Amino acid sequence: MAFRLDDIRSNLKGGVARTSHYEMLVGNRDVTLRAISVTAPGRQITATPSGVYGAVQEVGYGTIYSPISAQIFCSPDHNERTFFTEWQDQIVGPHRRLNSLGGNPDASFDAGYYRDYIDTVTINQFDETGKKKHEIKLREAYPRNVGELSYSYQASELLLFTVSFQYRYFTEQSF
């Protein structure tokens, strides 16, 4: 089947989405200016074989949500990284800061309560005029991995780290 140029033009009347027209919010905190890239969530359906005769069919029964990641660049005081590692401290305890904080070493690995450390992460997509066109919300999210920092005398690039977010599910809507 051949495509006609007029068909392609009419299909693109609404424009196209740009990867650079987004913002990222963690709870009510805007981290857009520090997040130089972020991935949107995907979804996988889990299935089980069904049938006793003939070709086996796969029947969907559940969902797997893979973590998403954001690349964040640091200010000189590493305030952005501190935000995410302190959030992780709410999950697994403040053992990494125990020597500087003092306190009970036995309580330093106490896990937090799920409802106390989850939050919503929002990714908004904008059109060329700055109007919000699409919104994705990661529900019950938390920073599963805060990546390492890589220093080097050989380069003077921005200092970056990656944060991976785990979440229970996501919602999305178009405007």
C-alpha positions in Angstrom: 0.0 0.0 0.0 1.4 3.4 -1.0 1.1 6.4 1.2 0.1 9.7 -0.2 1.7 12.9 1.1 -1.8 14.5 1.7 -2.7 11.5 4.0 0.4 12.0 6.0 -0.2 15.8 6.3 -3.8 15.4 7.4 -2.7 12.8 10.0 -0.2 15.3 11.6 -2.6 18.2 11.8 -2.6 18.1 15.6 1.2 18.3 15.7 3.7 16.0 17.3 4.9 15.7 20.8 8.5 17.0 21.6 10.7 15.1 24.1 11.9 18.4 25.5 8.4 19.8 26.4 7.9 18.2 29.8 8.0 18.8 33.5 8.5 16.4 36.4 7.0 16.9 39.8 7.6 14.8 43.0 4.7 15.4 45.3 4.4 19.1 45.2 8.1 19.7 44.5 9.1 20.8 41.0 12.3 19.0 40.0 11.9 19.9 36.3 14.9 22.2 36.0 17.2 19.5 37.5 15.7 16.5 35.6 17.4 16.5 32.2 15.6 13.4 31.1 12.9 11.1 32.4 11.3 7.9 31.0 7.6 7.4 31.0 6.2 4.1 32.4 5.4 1.1 30.5 3.1 -1.9 31.4 3.4 -5.6 30.9 0.5 -8.1 31.2 1.2 -11.3 33.0 -0.5 -14.4 31.6 -1.0 -18.0 32.4 -1.5 -20.9 30.0 -5.1 -22.1 29.8 -6.8 -25.0 28.0 -6.7 -28.8 28.2 -7.0 -29.6 24.5 -5.6 -28.2 21.3 -3.5 -25.0 21.1 -2.8 -23.5 24.5 -4.0 -20.0 24.9 -2.5 -17.4 27.2 -5.0 -15.7 29.6 -4.0 -12.3 31.1 -4.5 -12.0 34.8 -2.2 -9.3 36.2 0.1 -6.4 35.5 3.8 -5.7 36.0 5.0 -2.1 36.2 8.7 -1.6 35.5 10.5 1.2 37.3 11.1 4.5 35.5 14.3 6.5 35.7 15.2 10.2 35.7 18.6 11.7 35.1 19.2 14.6 37.6 22.1 17.0 37.7 23.6 18.3 40.9 24.0 21.7 42.3 27.4 22.2 44.1 26.0 21.3 47.5 24.3 18.1 46.0 20.9 19.2 47.4 19.1 17.2 44.8 20.8 13.9 45.7 20.3 14.6 49.4 16.6 15.0 48.8 16.4 11.5 47.2 18.7 9.7 49.7 16.9 11.2 52.7 13.6 10.0 51.1 15.2 6.5 50.9 16.2 6.9 54.6 12.5 7.0 55.4 12.2 3.5 53.8 15.3 1.7 55.1 16.4 3.8 58.1 19.1 6.4 58.6 22.0 4.0 59.0 24.2 5.9 56.4 24.0 9.0 58.6 24.2 7.3 62.0 27.7 8.5 62.9 26.9 12.1 62.2 23.4 12.0 63.9 24.2 9.8 66.9 21.2 7.8 68.2 20.4 4.1 68.7 22.4 1.9 66.3 19.9 -0.9 66.6 17.1 1.3 65.2 19.2 2.6 62.3 18.0 -0.2 59.9 14.3 0.0 60.9 12.1 0.0 57.8 9.6 2.7 57.5 5.8 2.3 57.0 4.8 2.1 53.3 2.2 4.9 53.7 4.7 7.2 55.2 7.2 7.1 52.4 5.2 6.9 49.2 4.3 9.9 47.1 3.0 10.8 43.6 5.4 11.5 40.7 3.9 13.5 37.9 5.2 13.8 34.3 3.4 16.5 32.2 3.8 16.8 28.5 3.2 20.3 26.9 2.6 21.4 23.3 4.6 24.1 21.4 2.5 26.8 23.0 3.1 25.6 26.6 -0.4 24.1 27.0 -0.5 20.9 29.0 -1.6 18.1 26.7 -0.9 14.9 28.6 -0.3 13.9 32.3 1.1 10.7 33.7 0.9 10.1 37.5 3.0 7.4 39.2 0.9 6.4 42.2 2.5 5.3 45.4 6.0 6.0 44.1 9.3 6.0 45.9 13.0 6.2 44.9 14.1 2.6 44.6 17.6 3.4 43.3 19.7 6.5 43.7 22.6 6.0 41.3 26.2 6.7 41.9 28.1 9.9 41.2 30.9 9.8 38.7 33.7 12.3 39.2 36.6 12.9 36.8 39.5 15.3 36.3 39.3 14.5 32.5 36.0 16.3 31.9 34.1 19.3 33.0 30.6 18.0 32.3 27.6 18.4 34.5 27.5 16.1 37.5 24.6 13.7 37.0 23.0 10.8 38.8 20.1 8.6 38.0 17.0 8.0 40.2 14.8 5.0 39.5 11.3 5.1 40.8 9.2 2.1 41.8 5.4 2.7 41.9 2.3 0.7 42.4 0.5 1.7 39.2 0.2 4.8 36.9 -2.7 6.8 35.6 -2.7 9.0 32.5 -5.0 11.4 30.8 -4.9 13.7 27.8 -6.2 17.2 27.7 
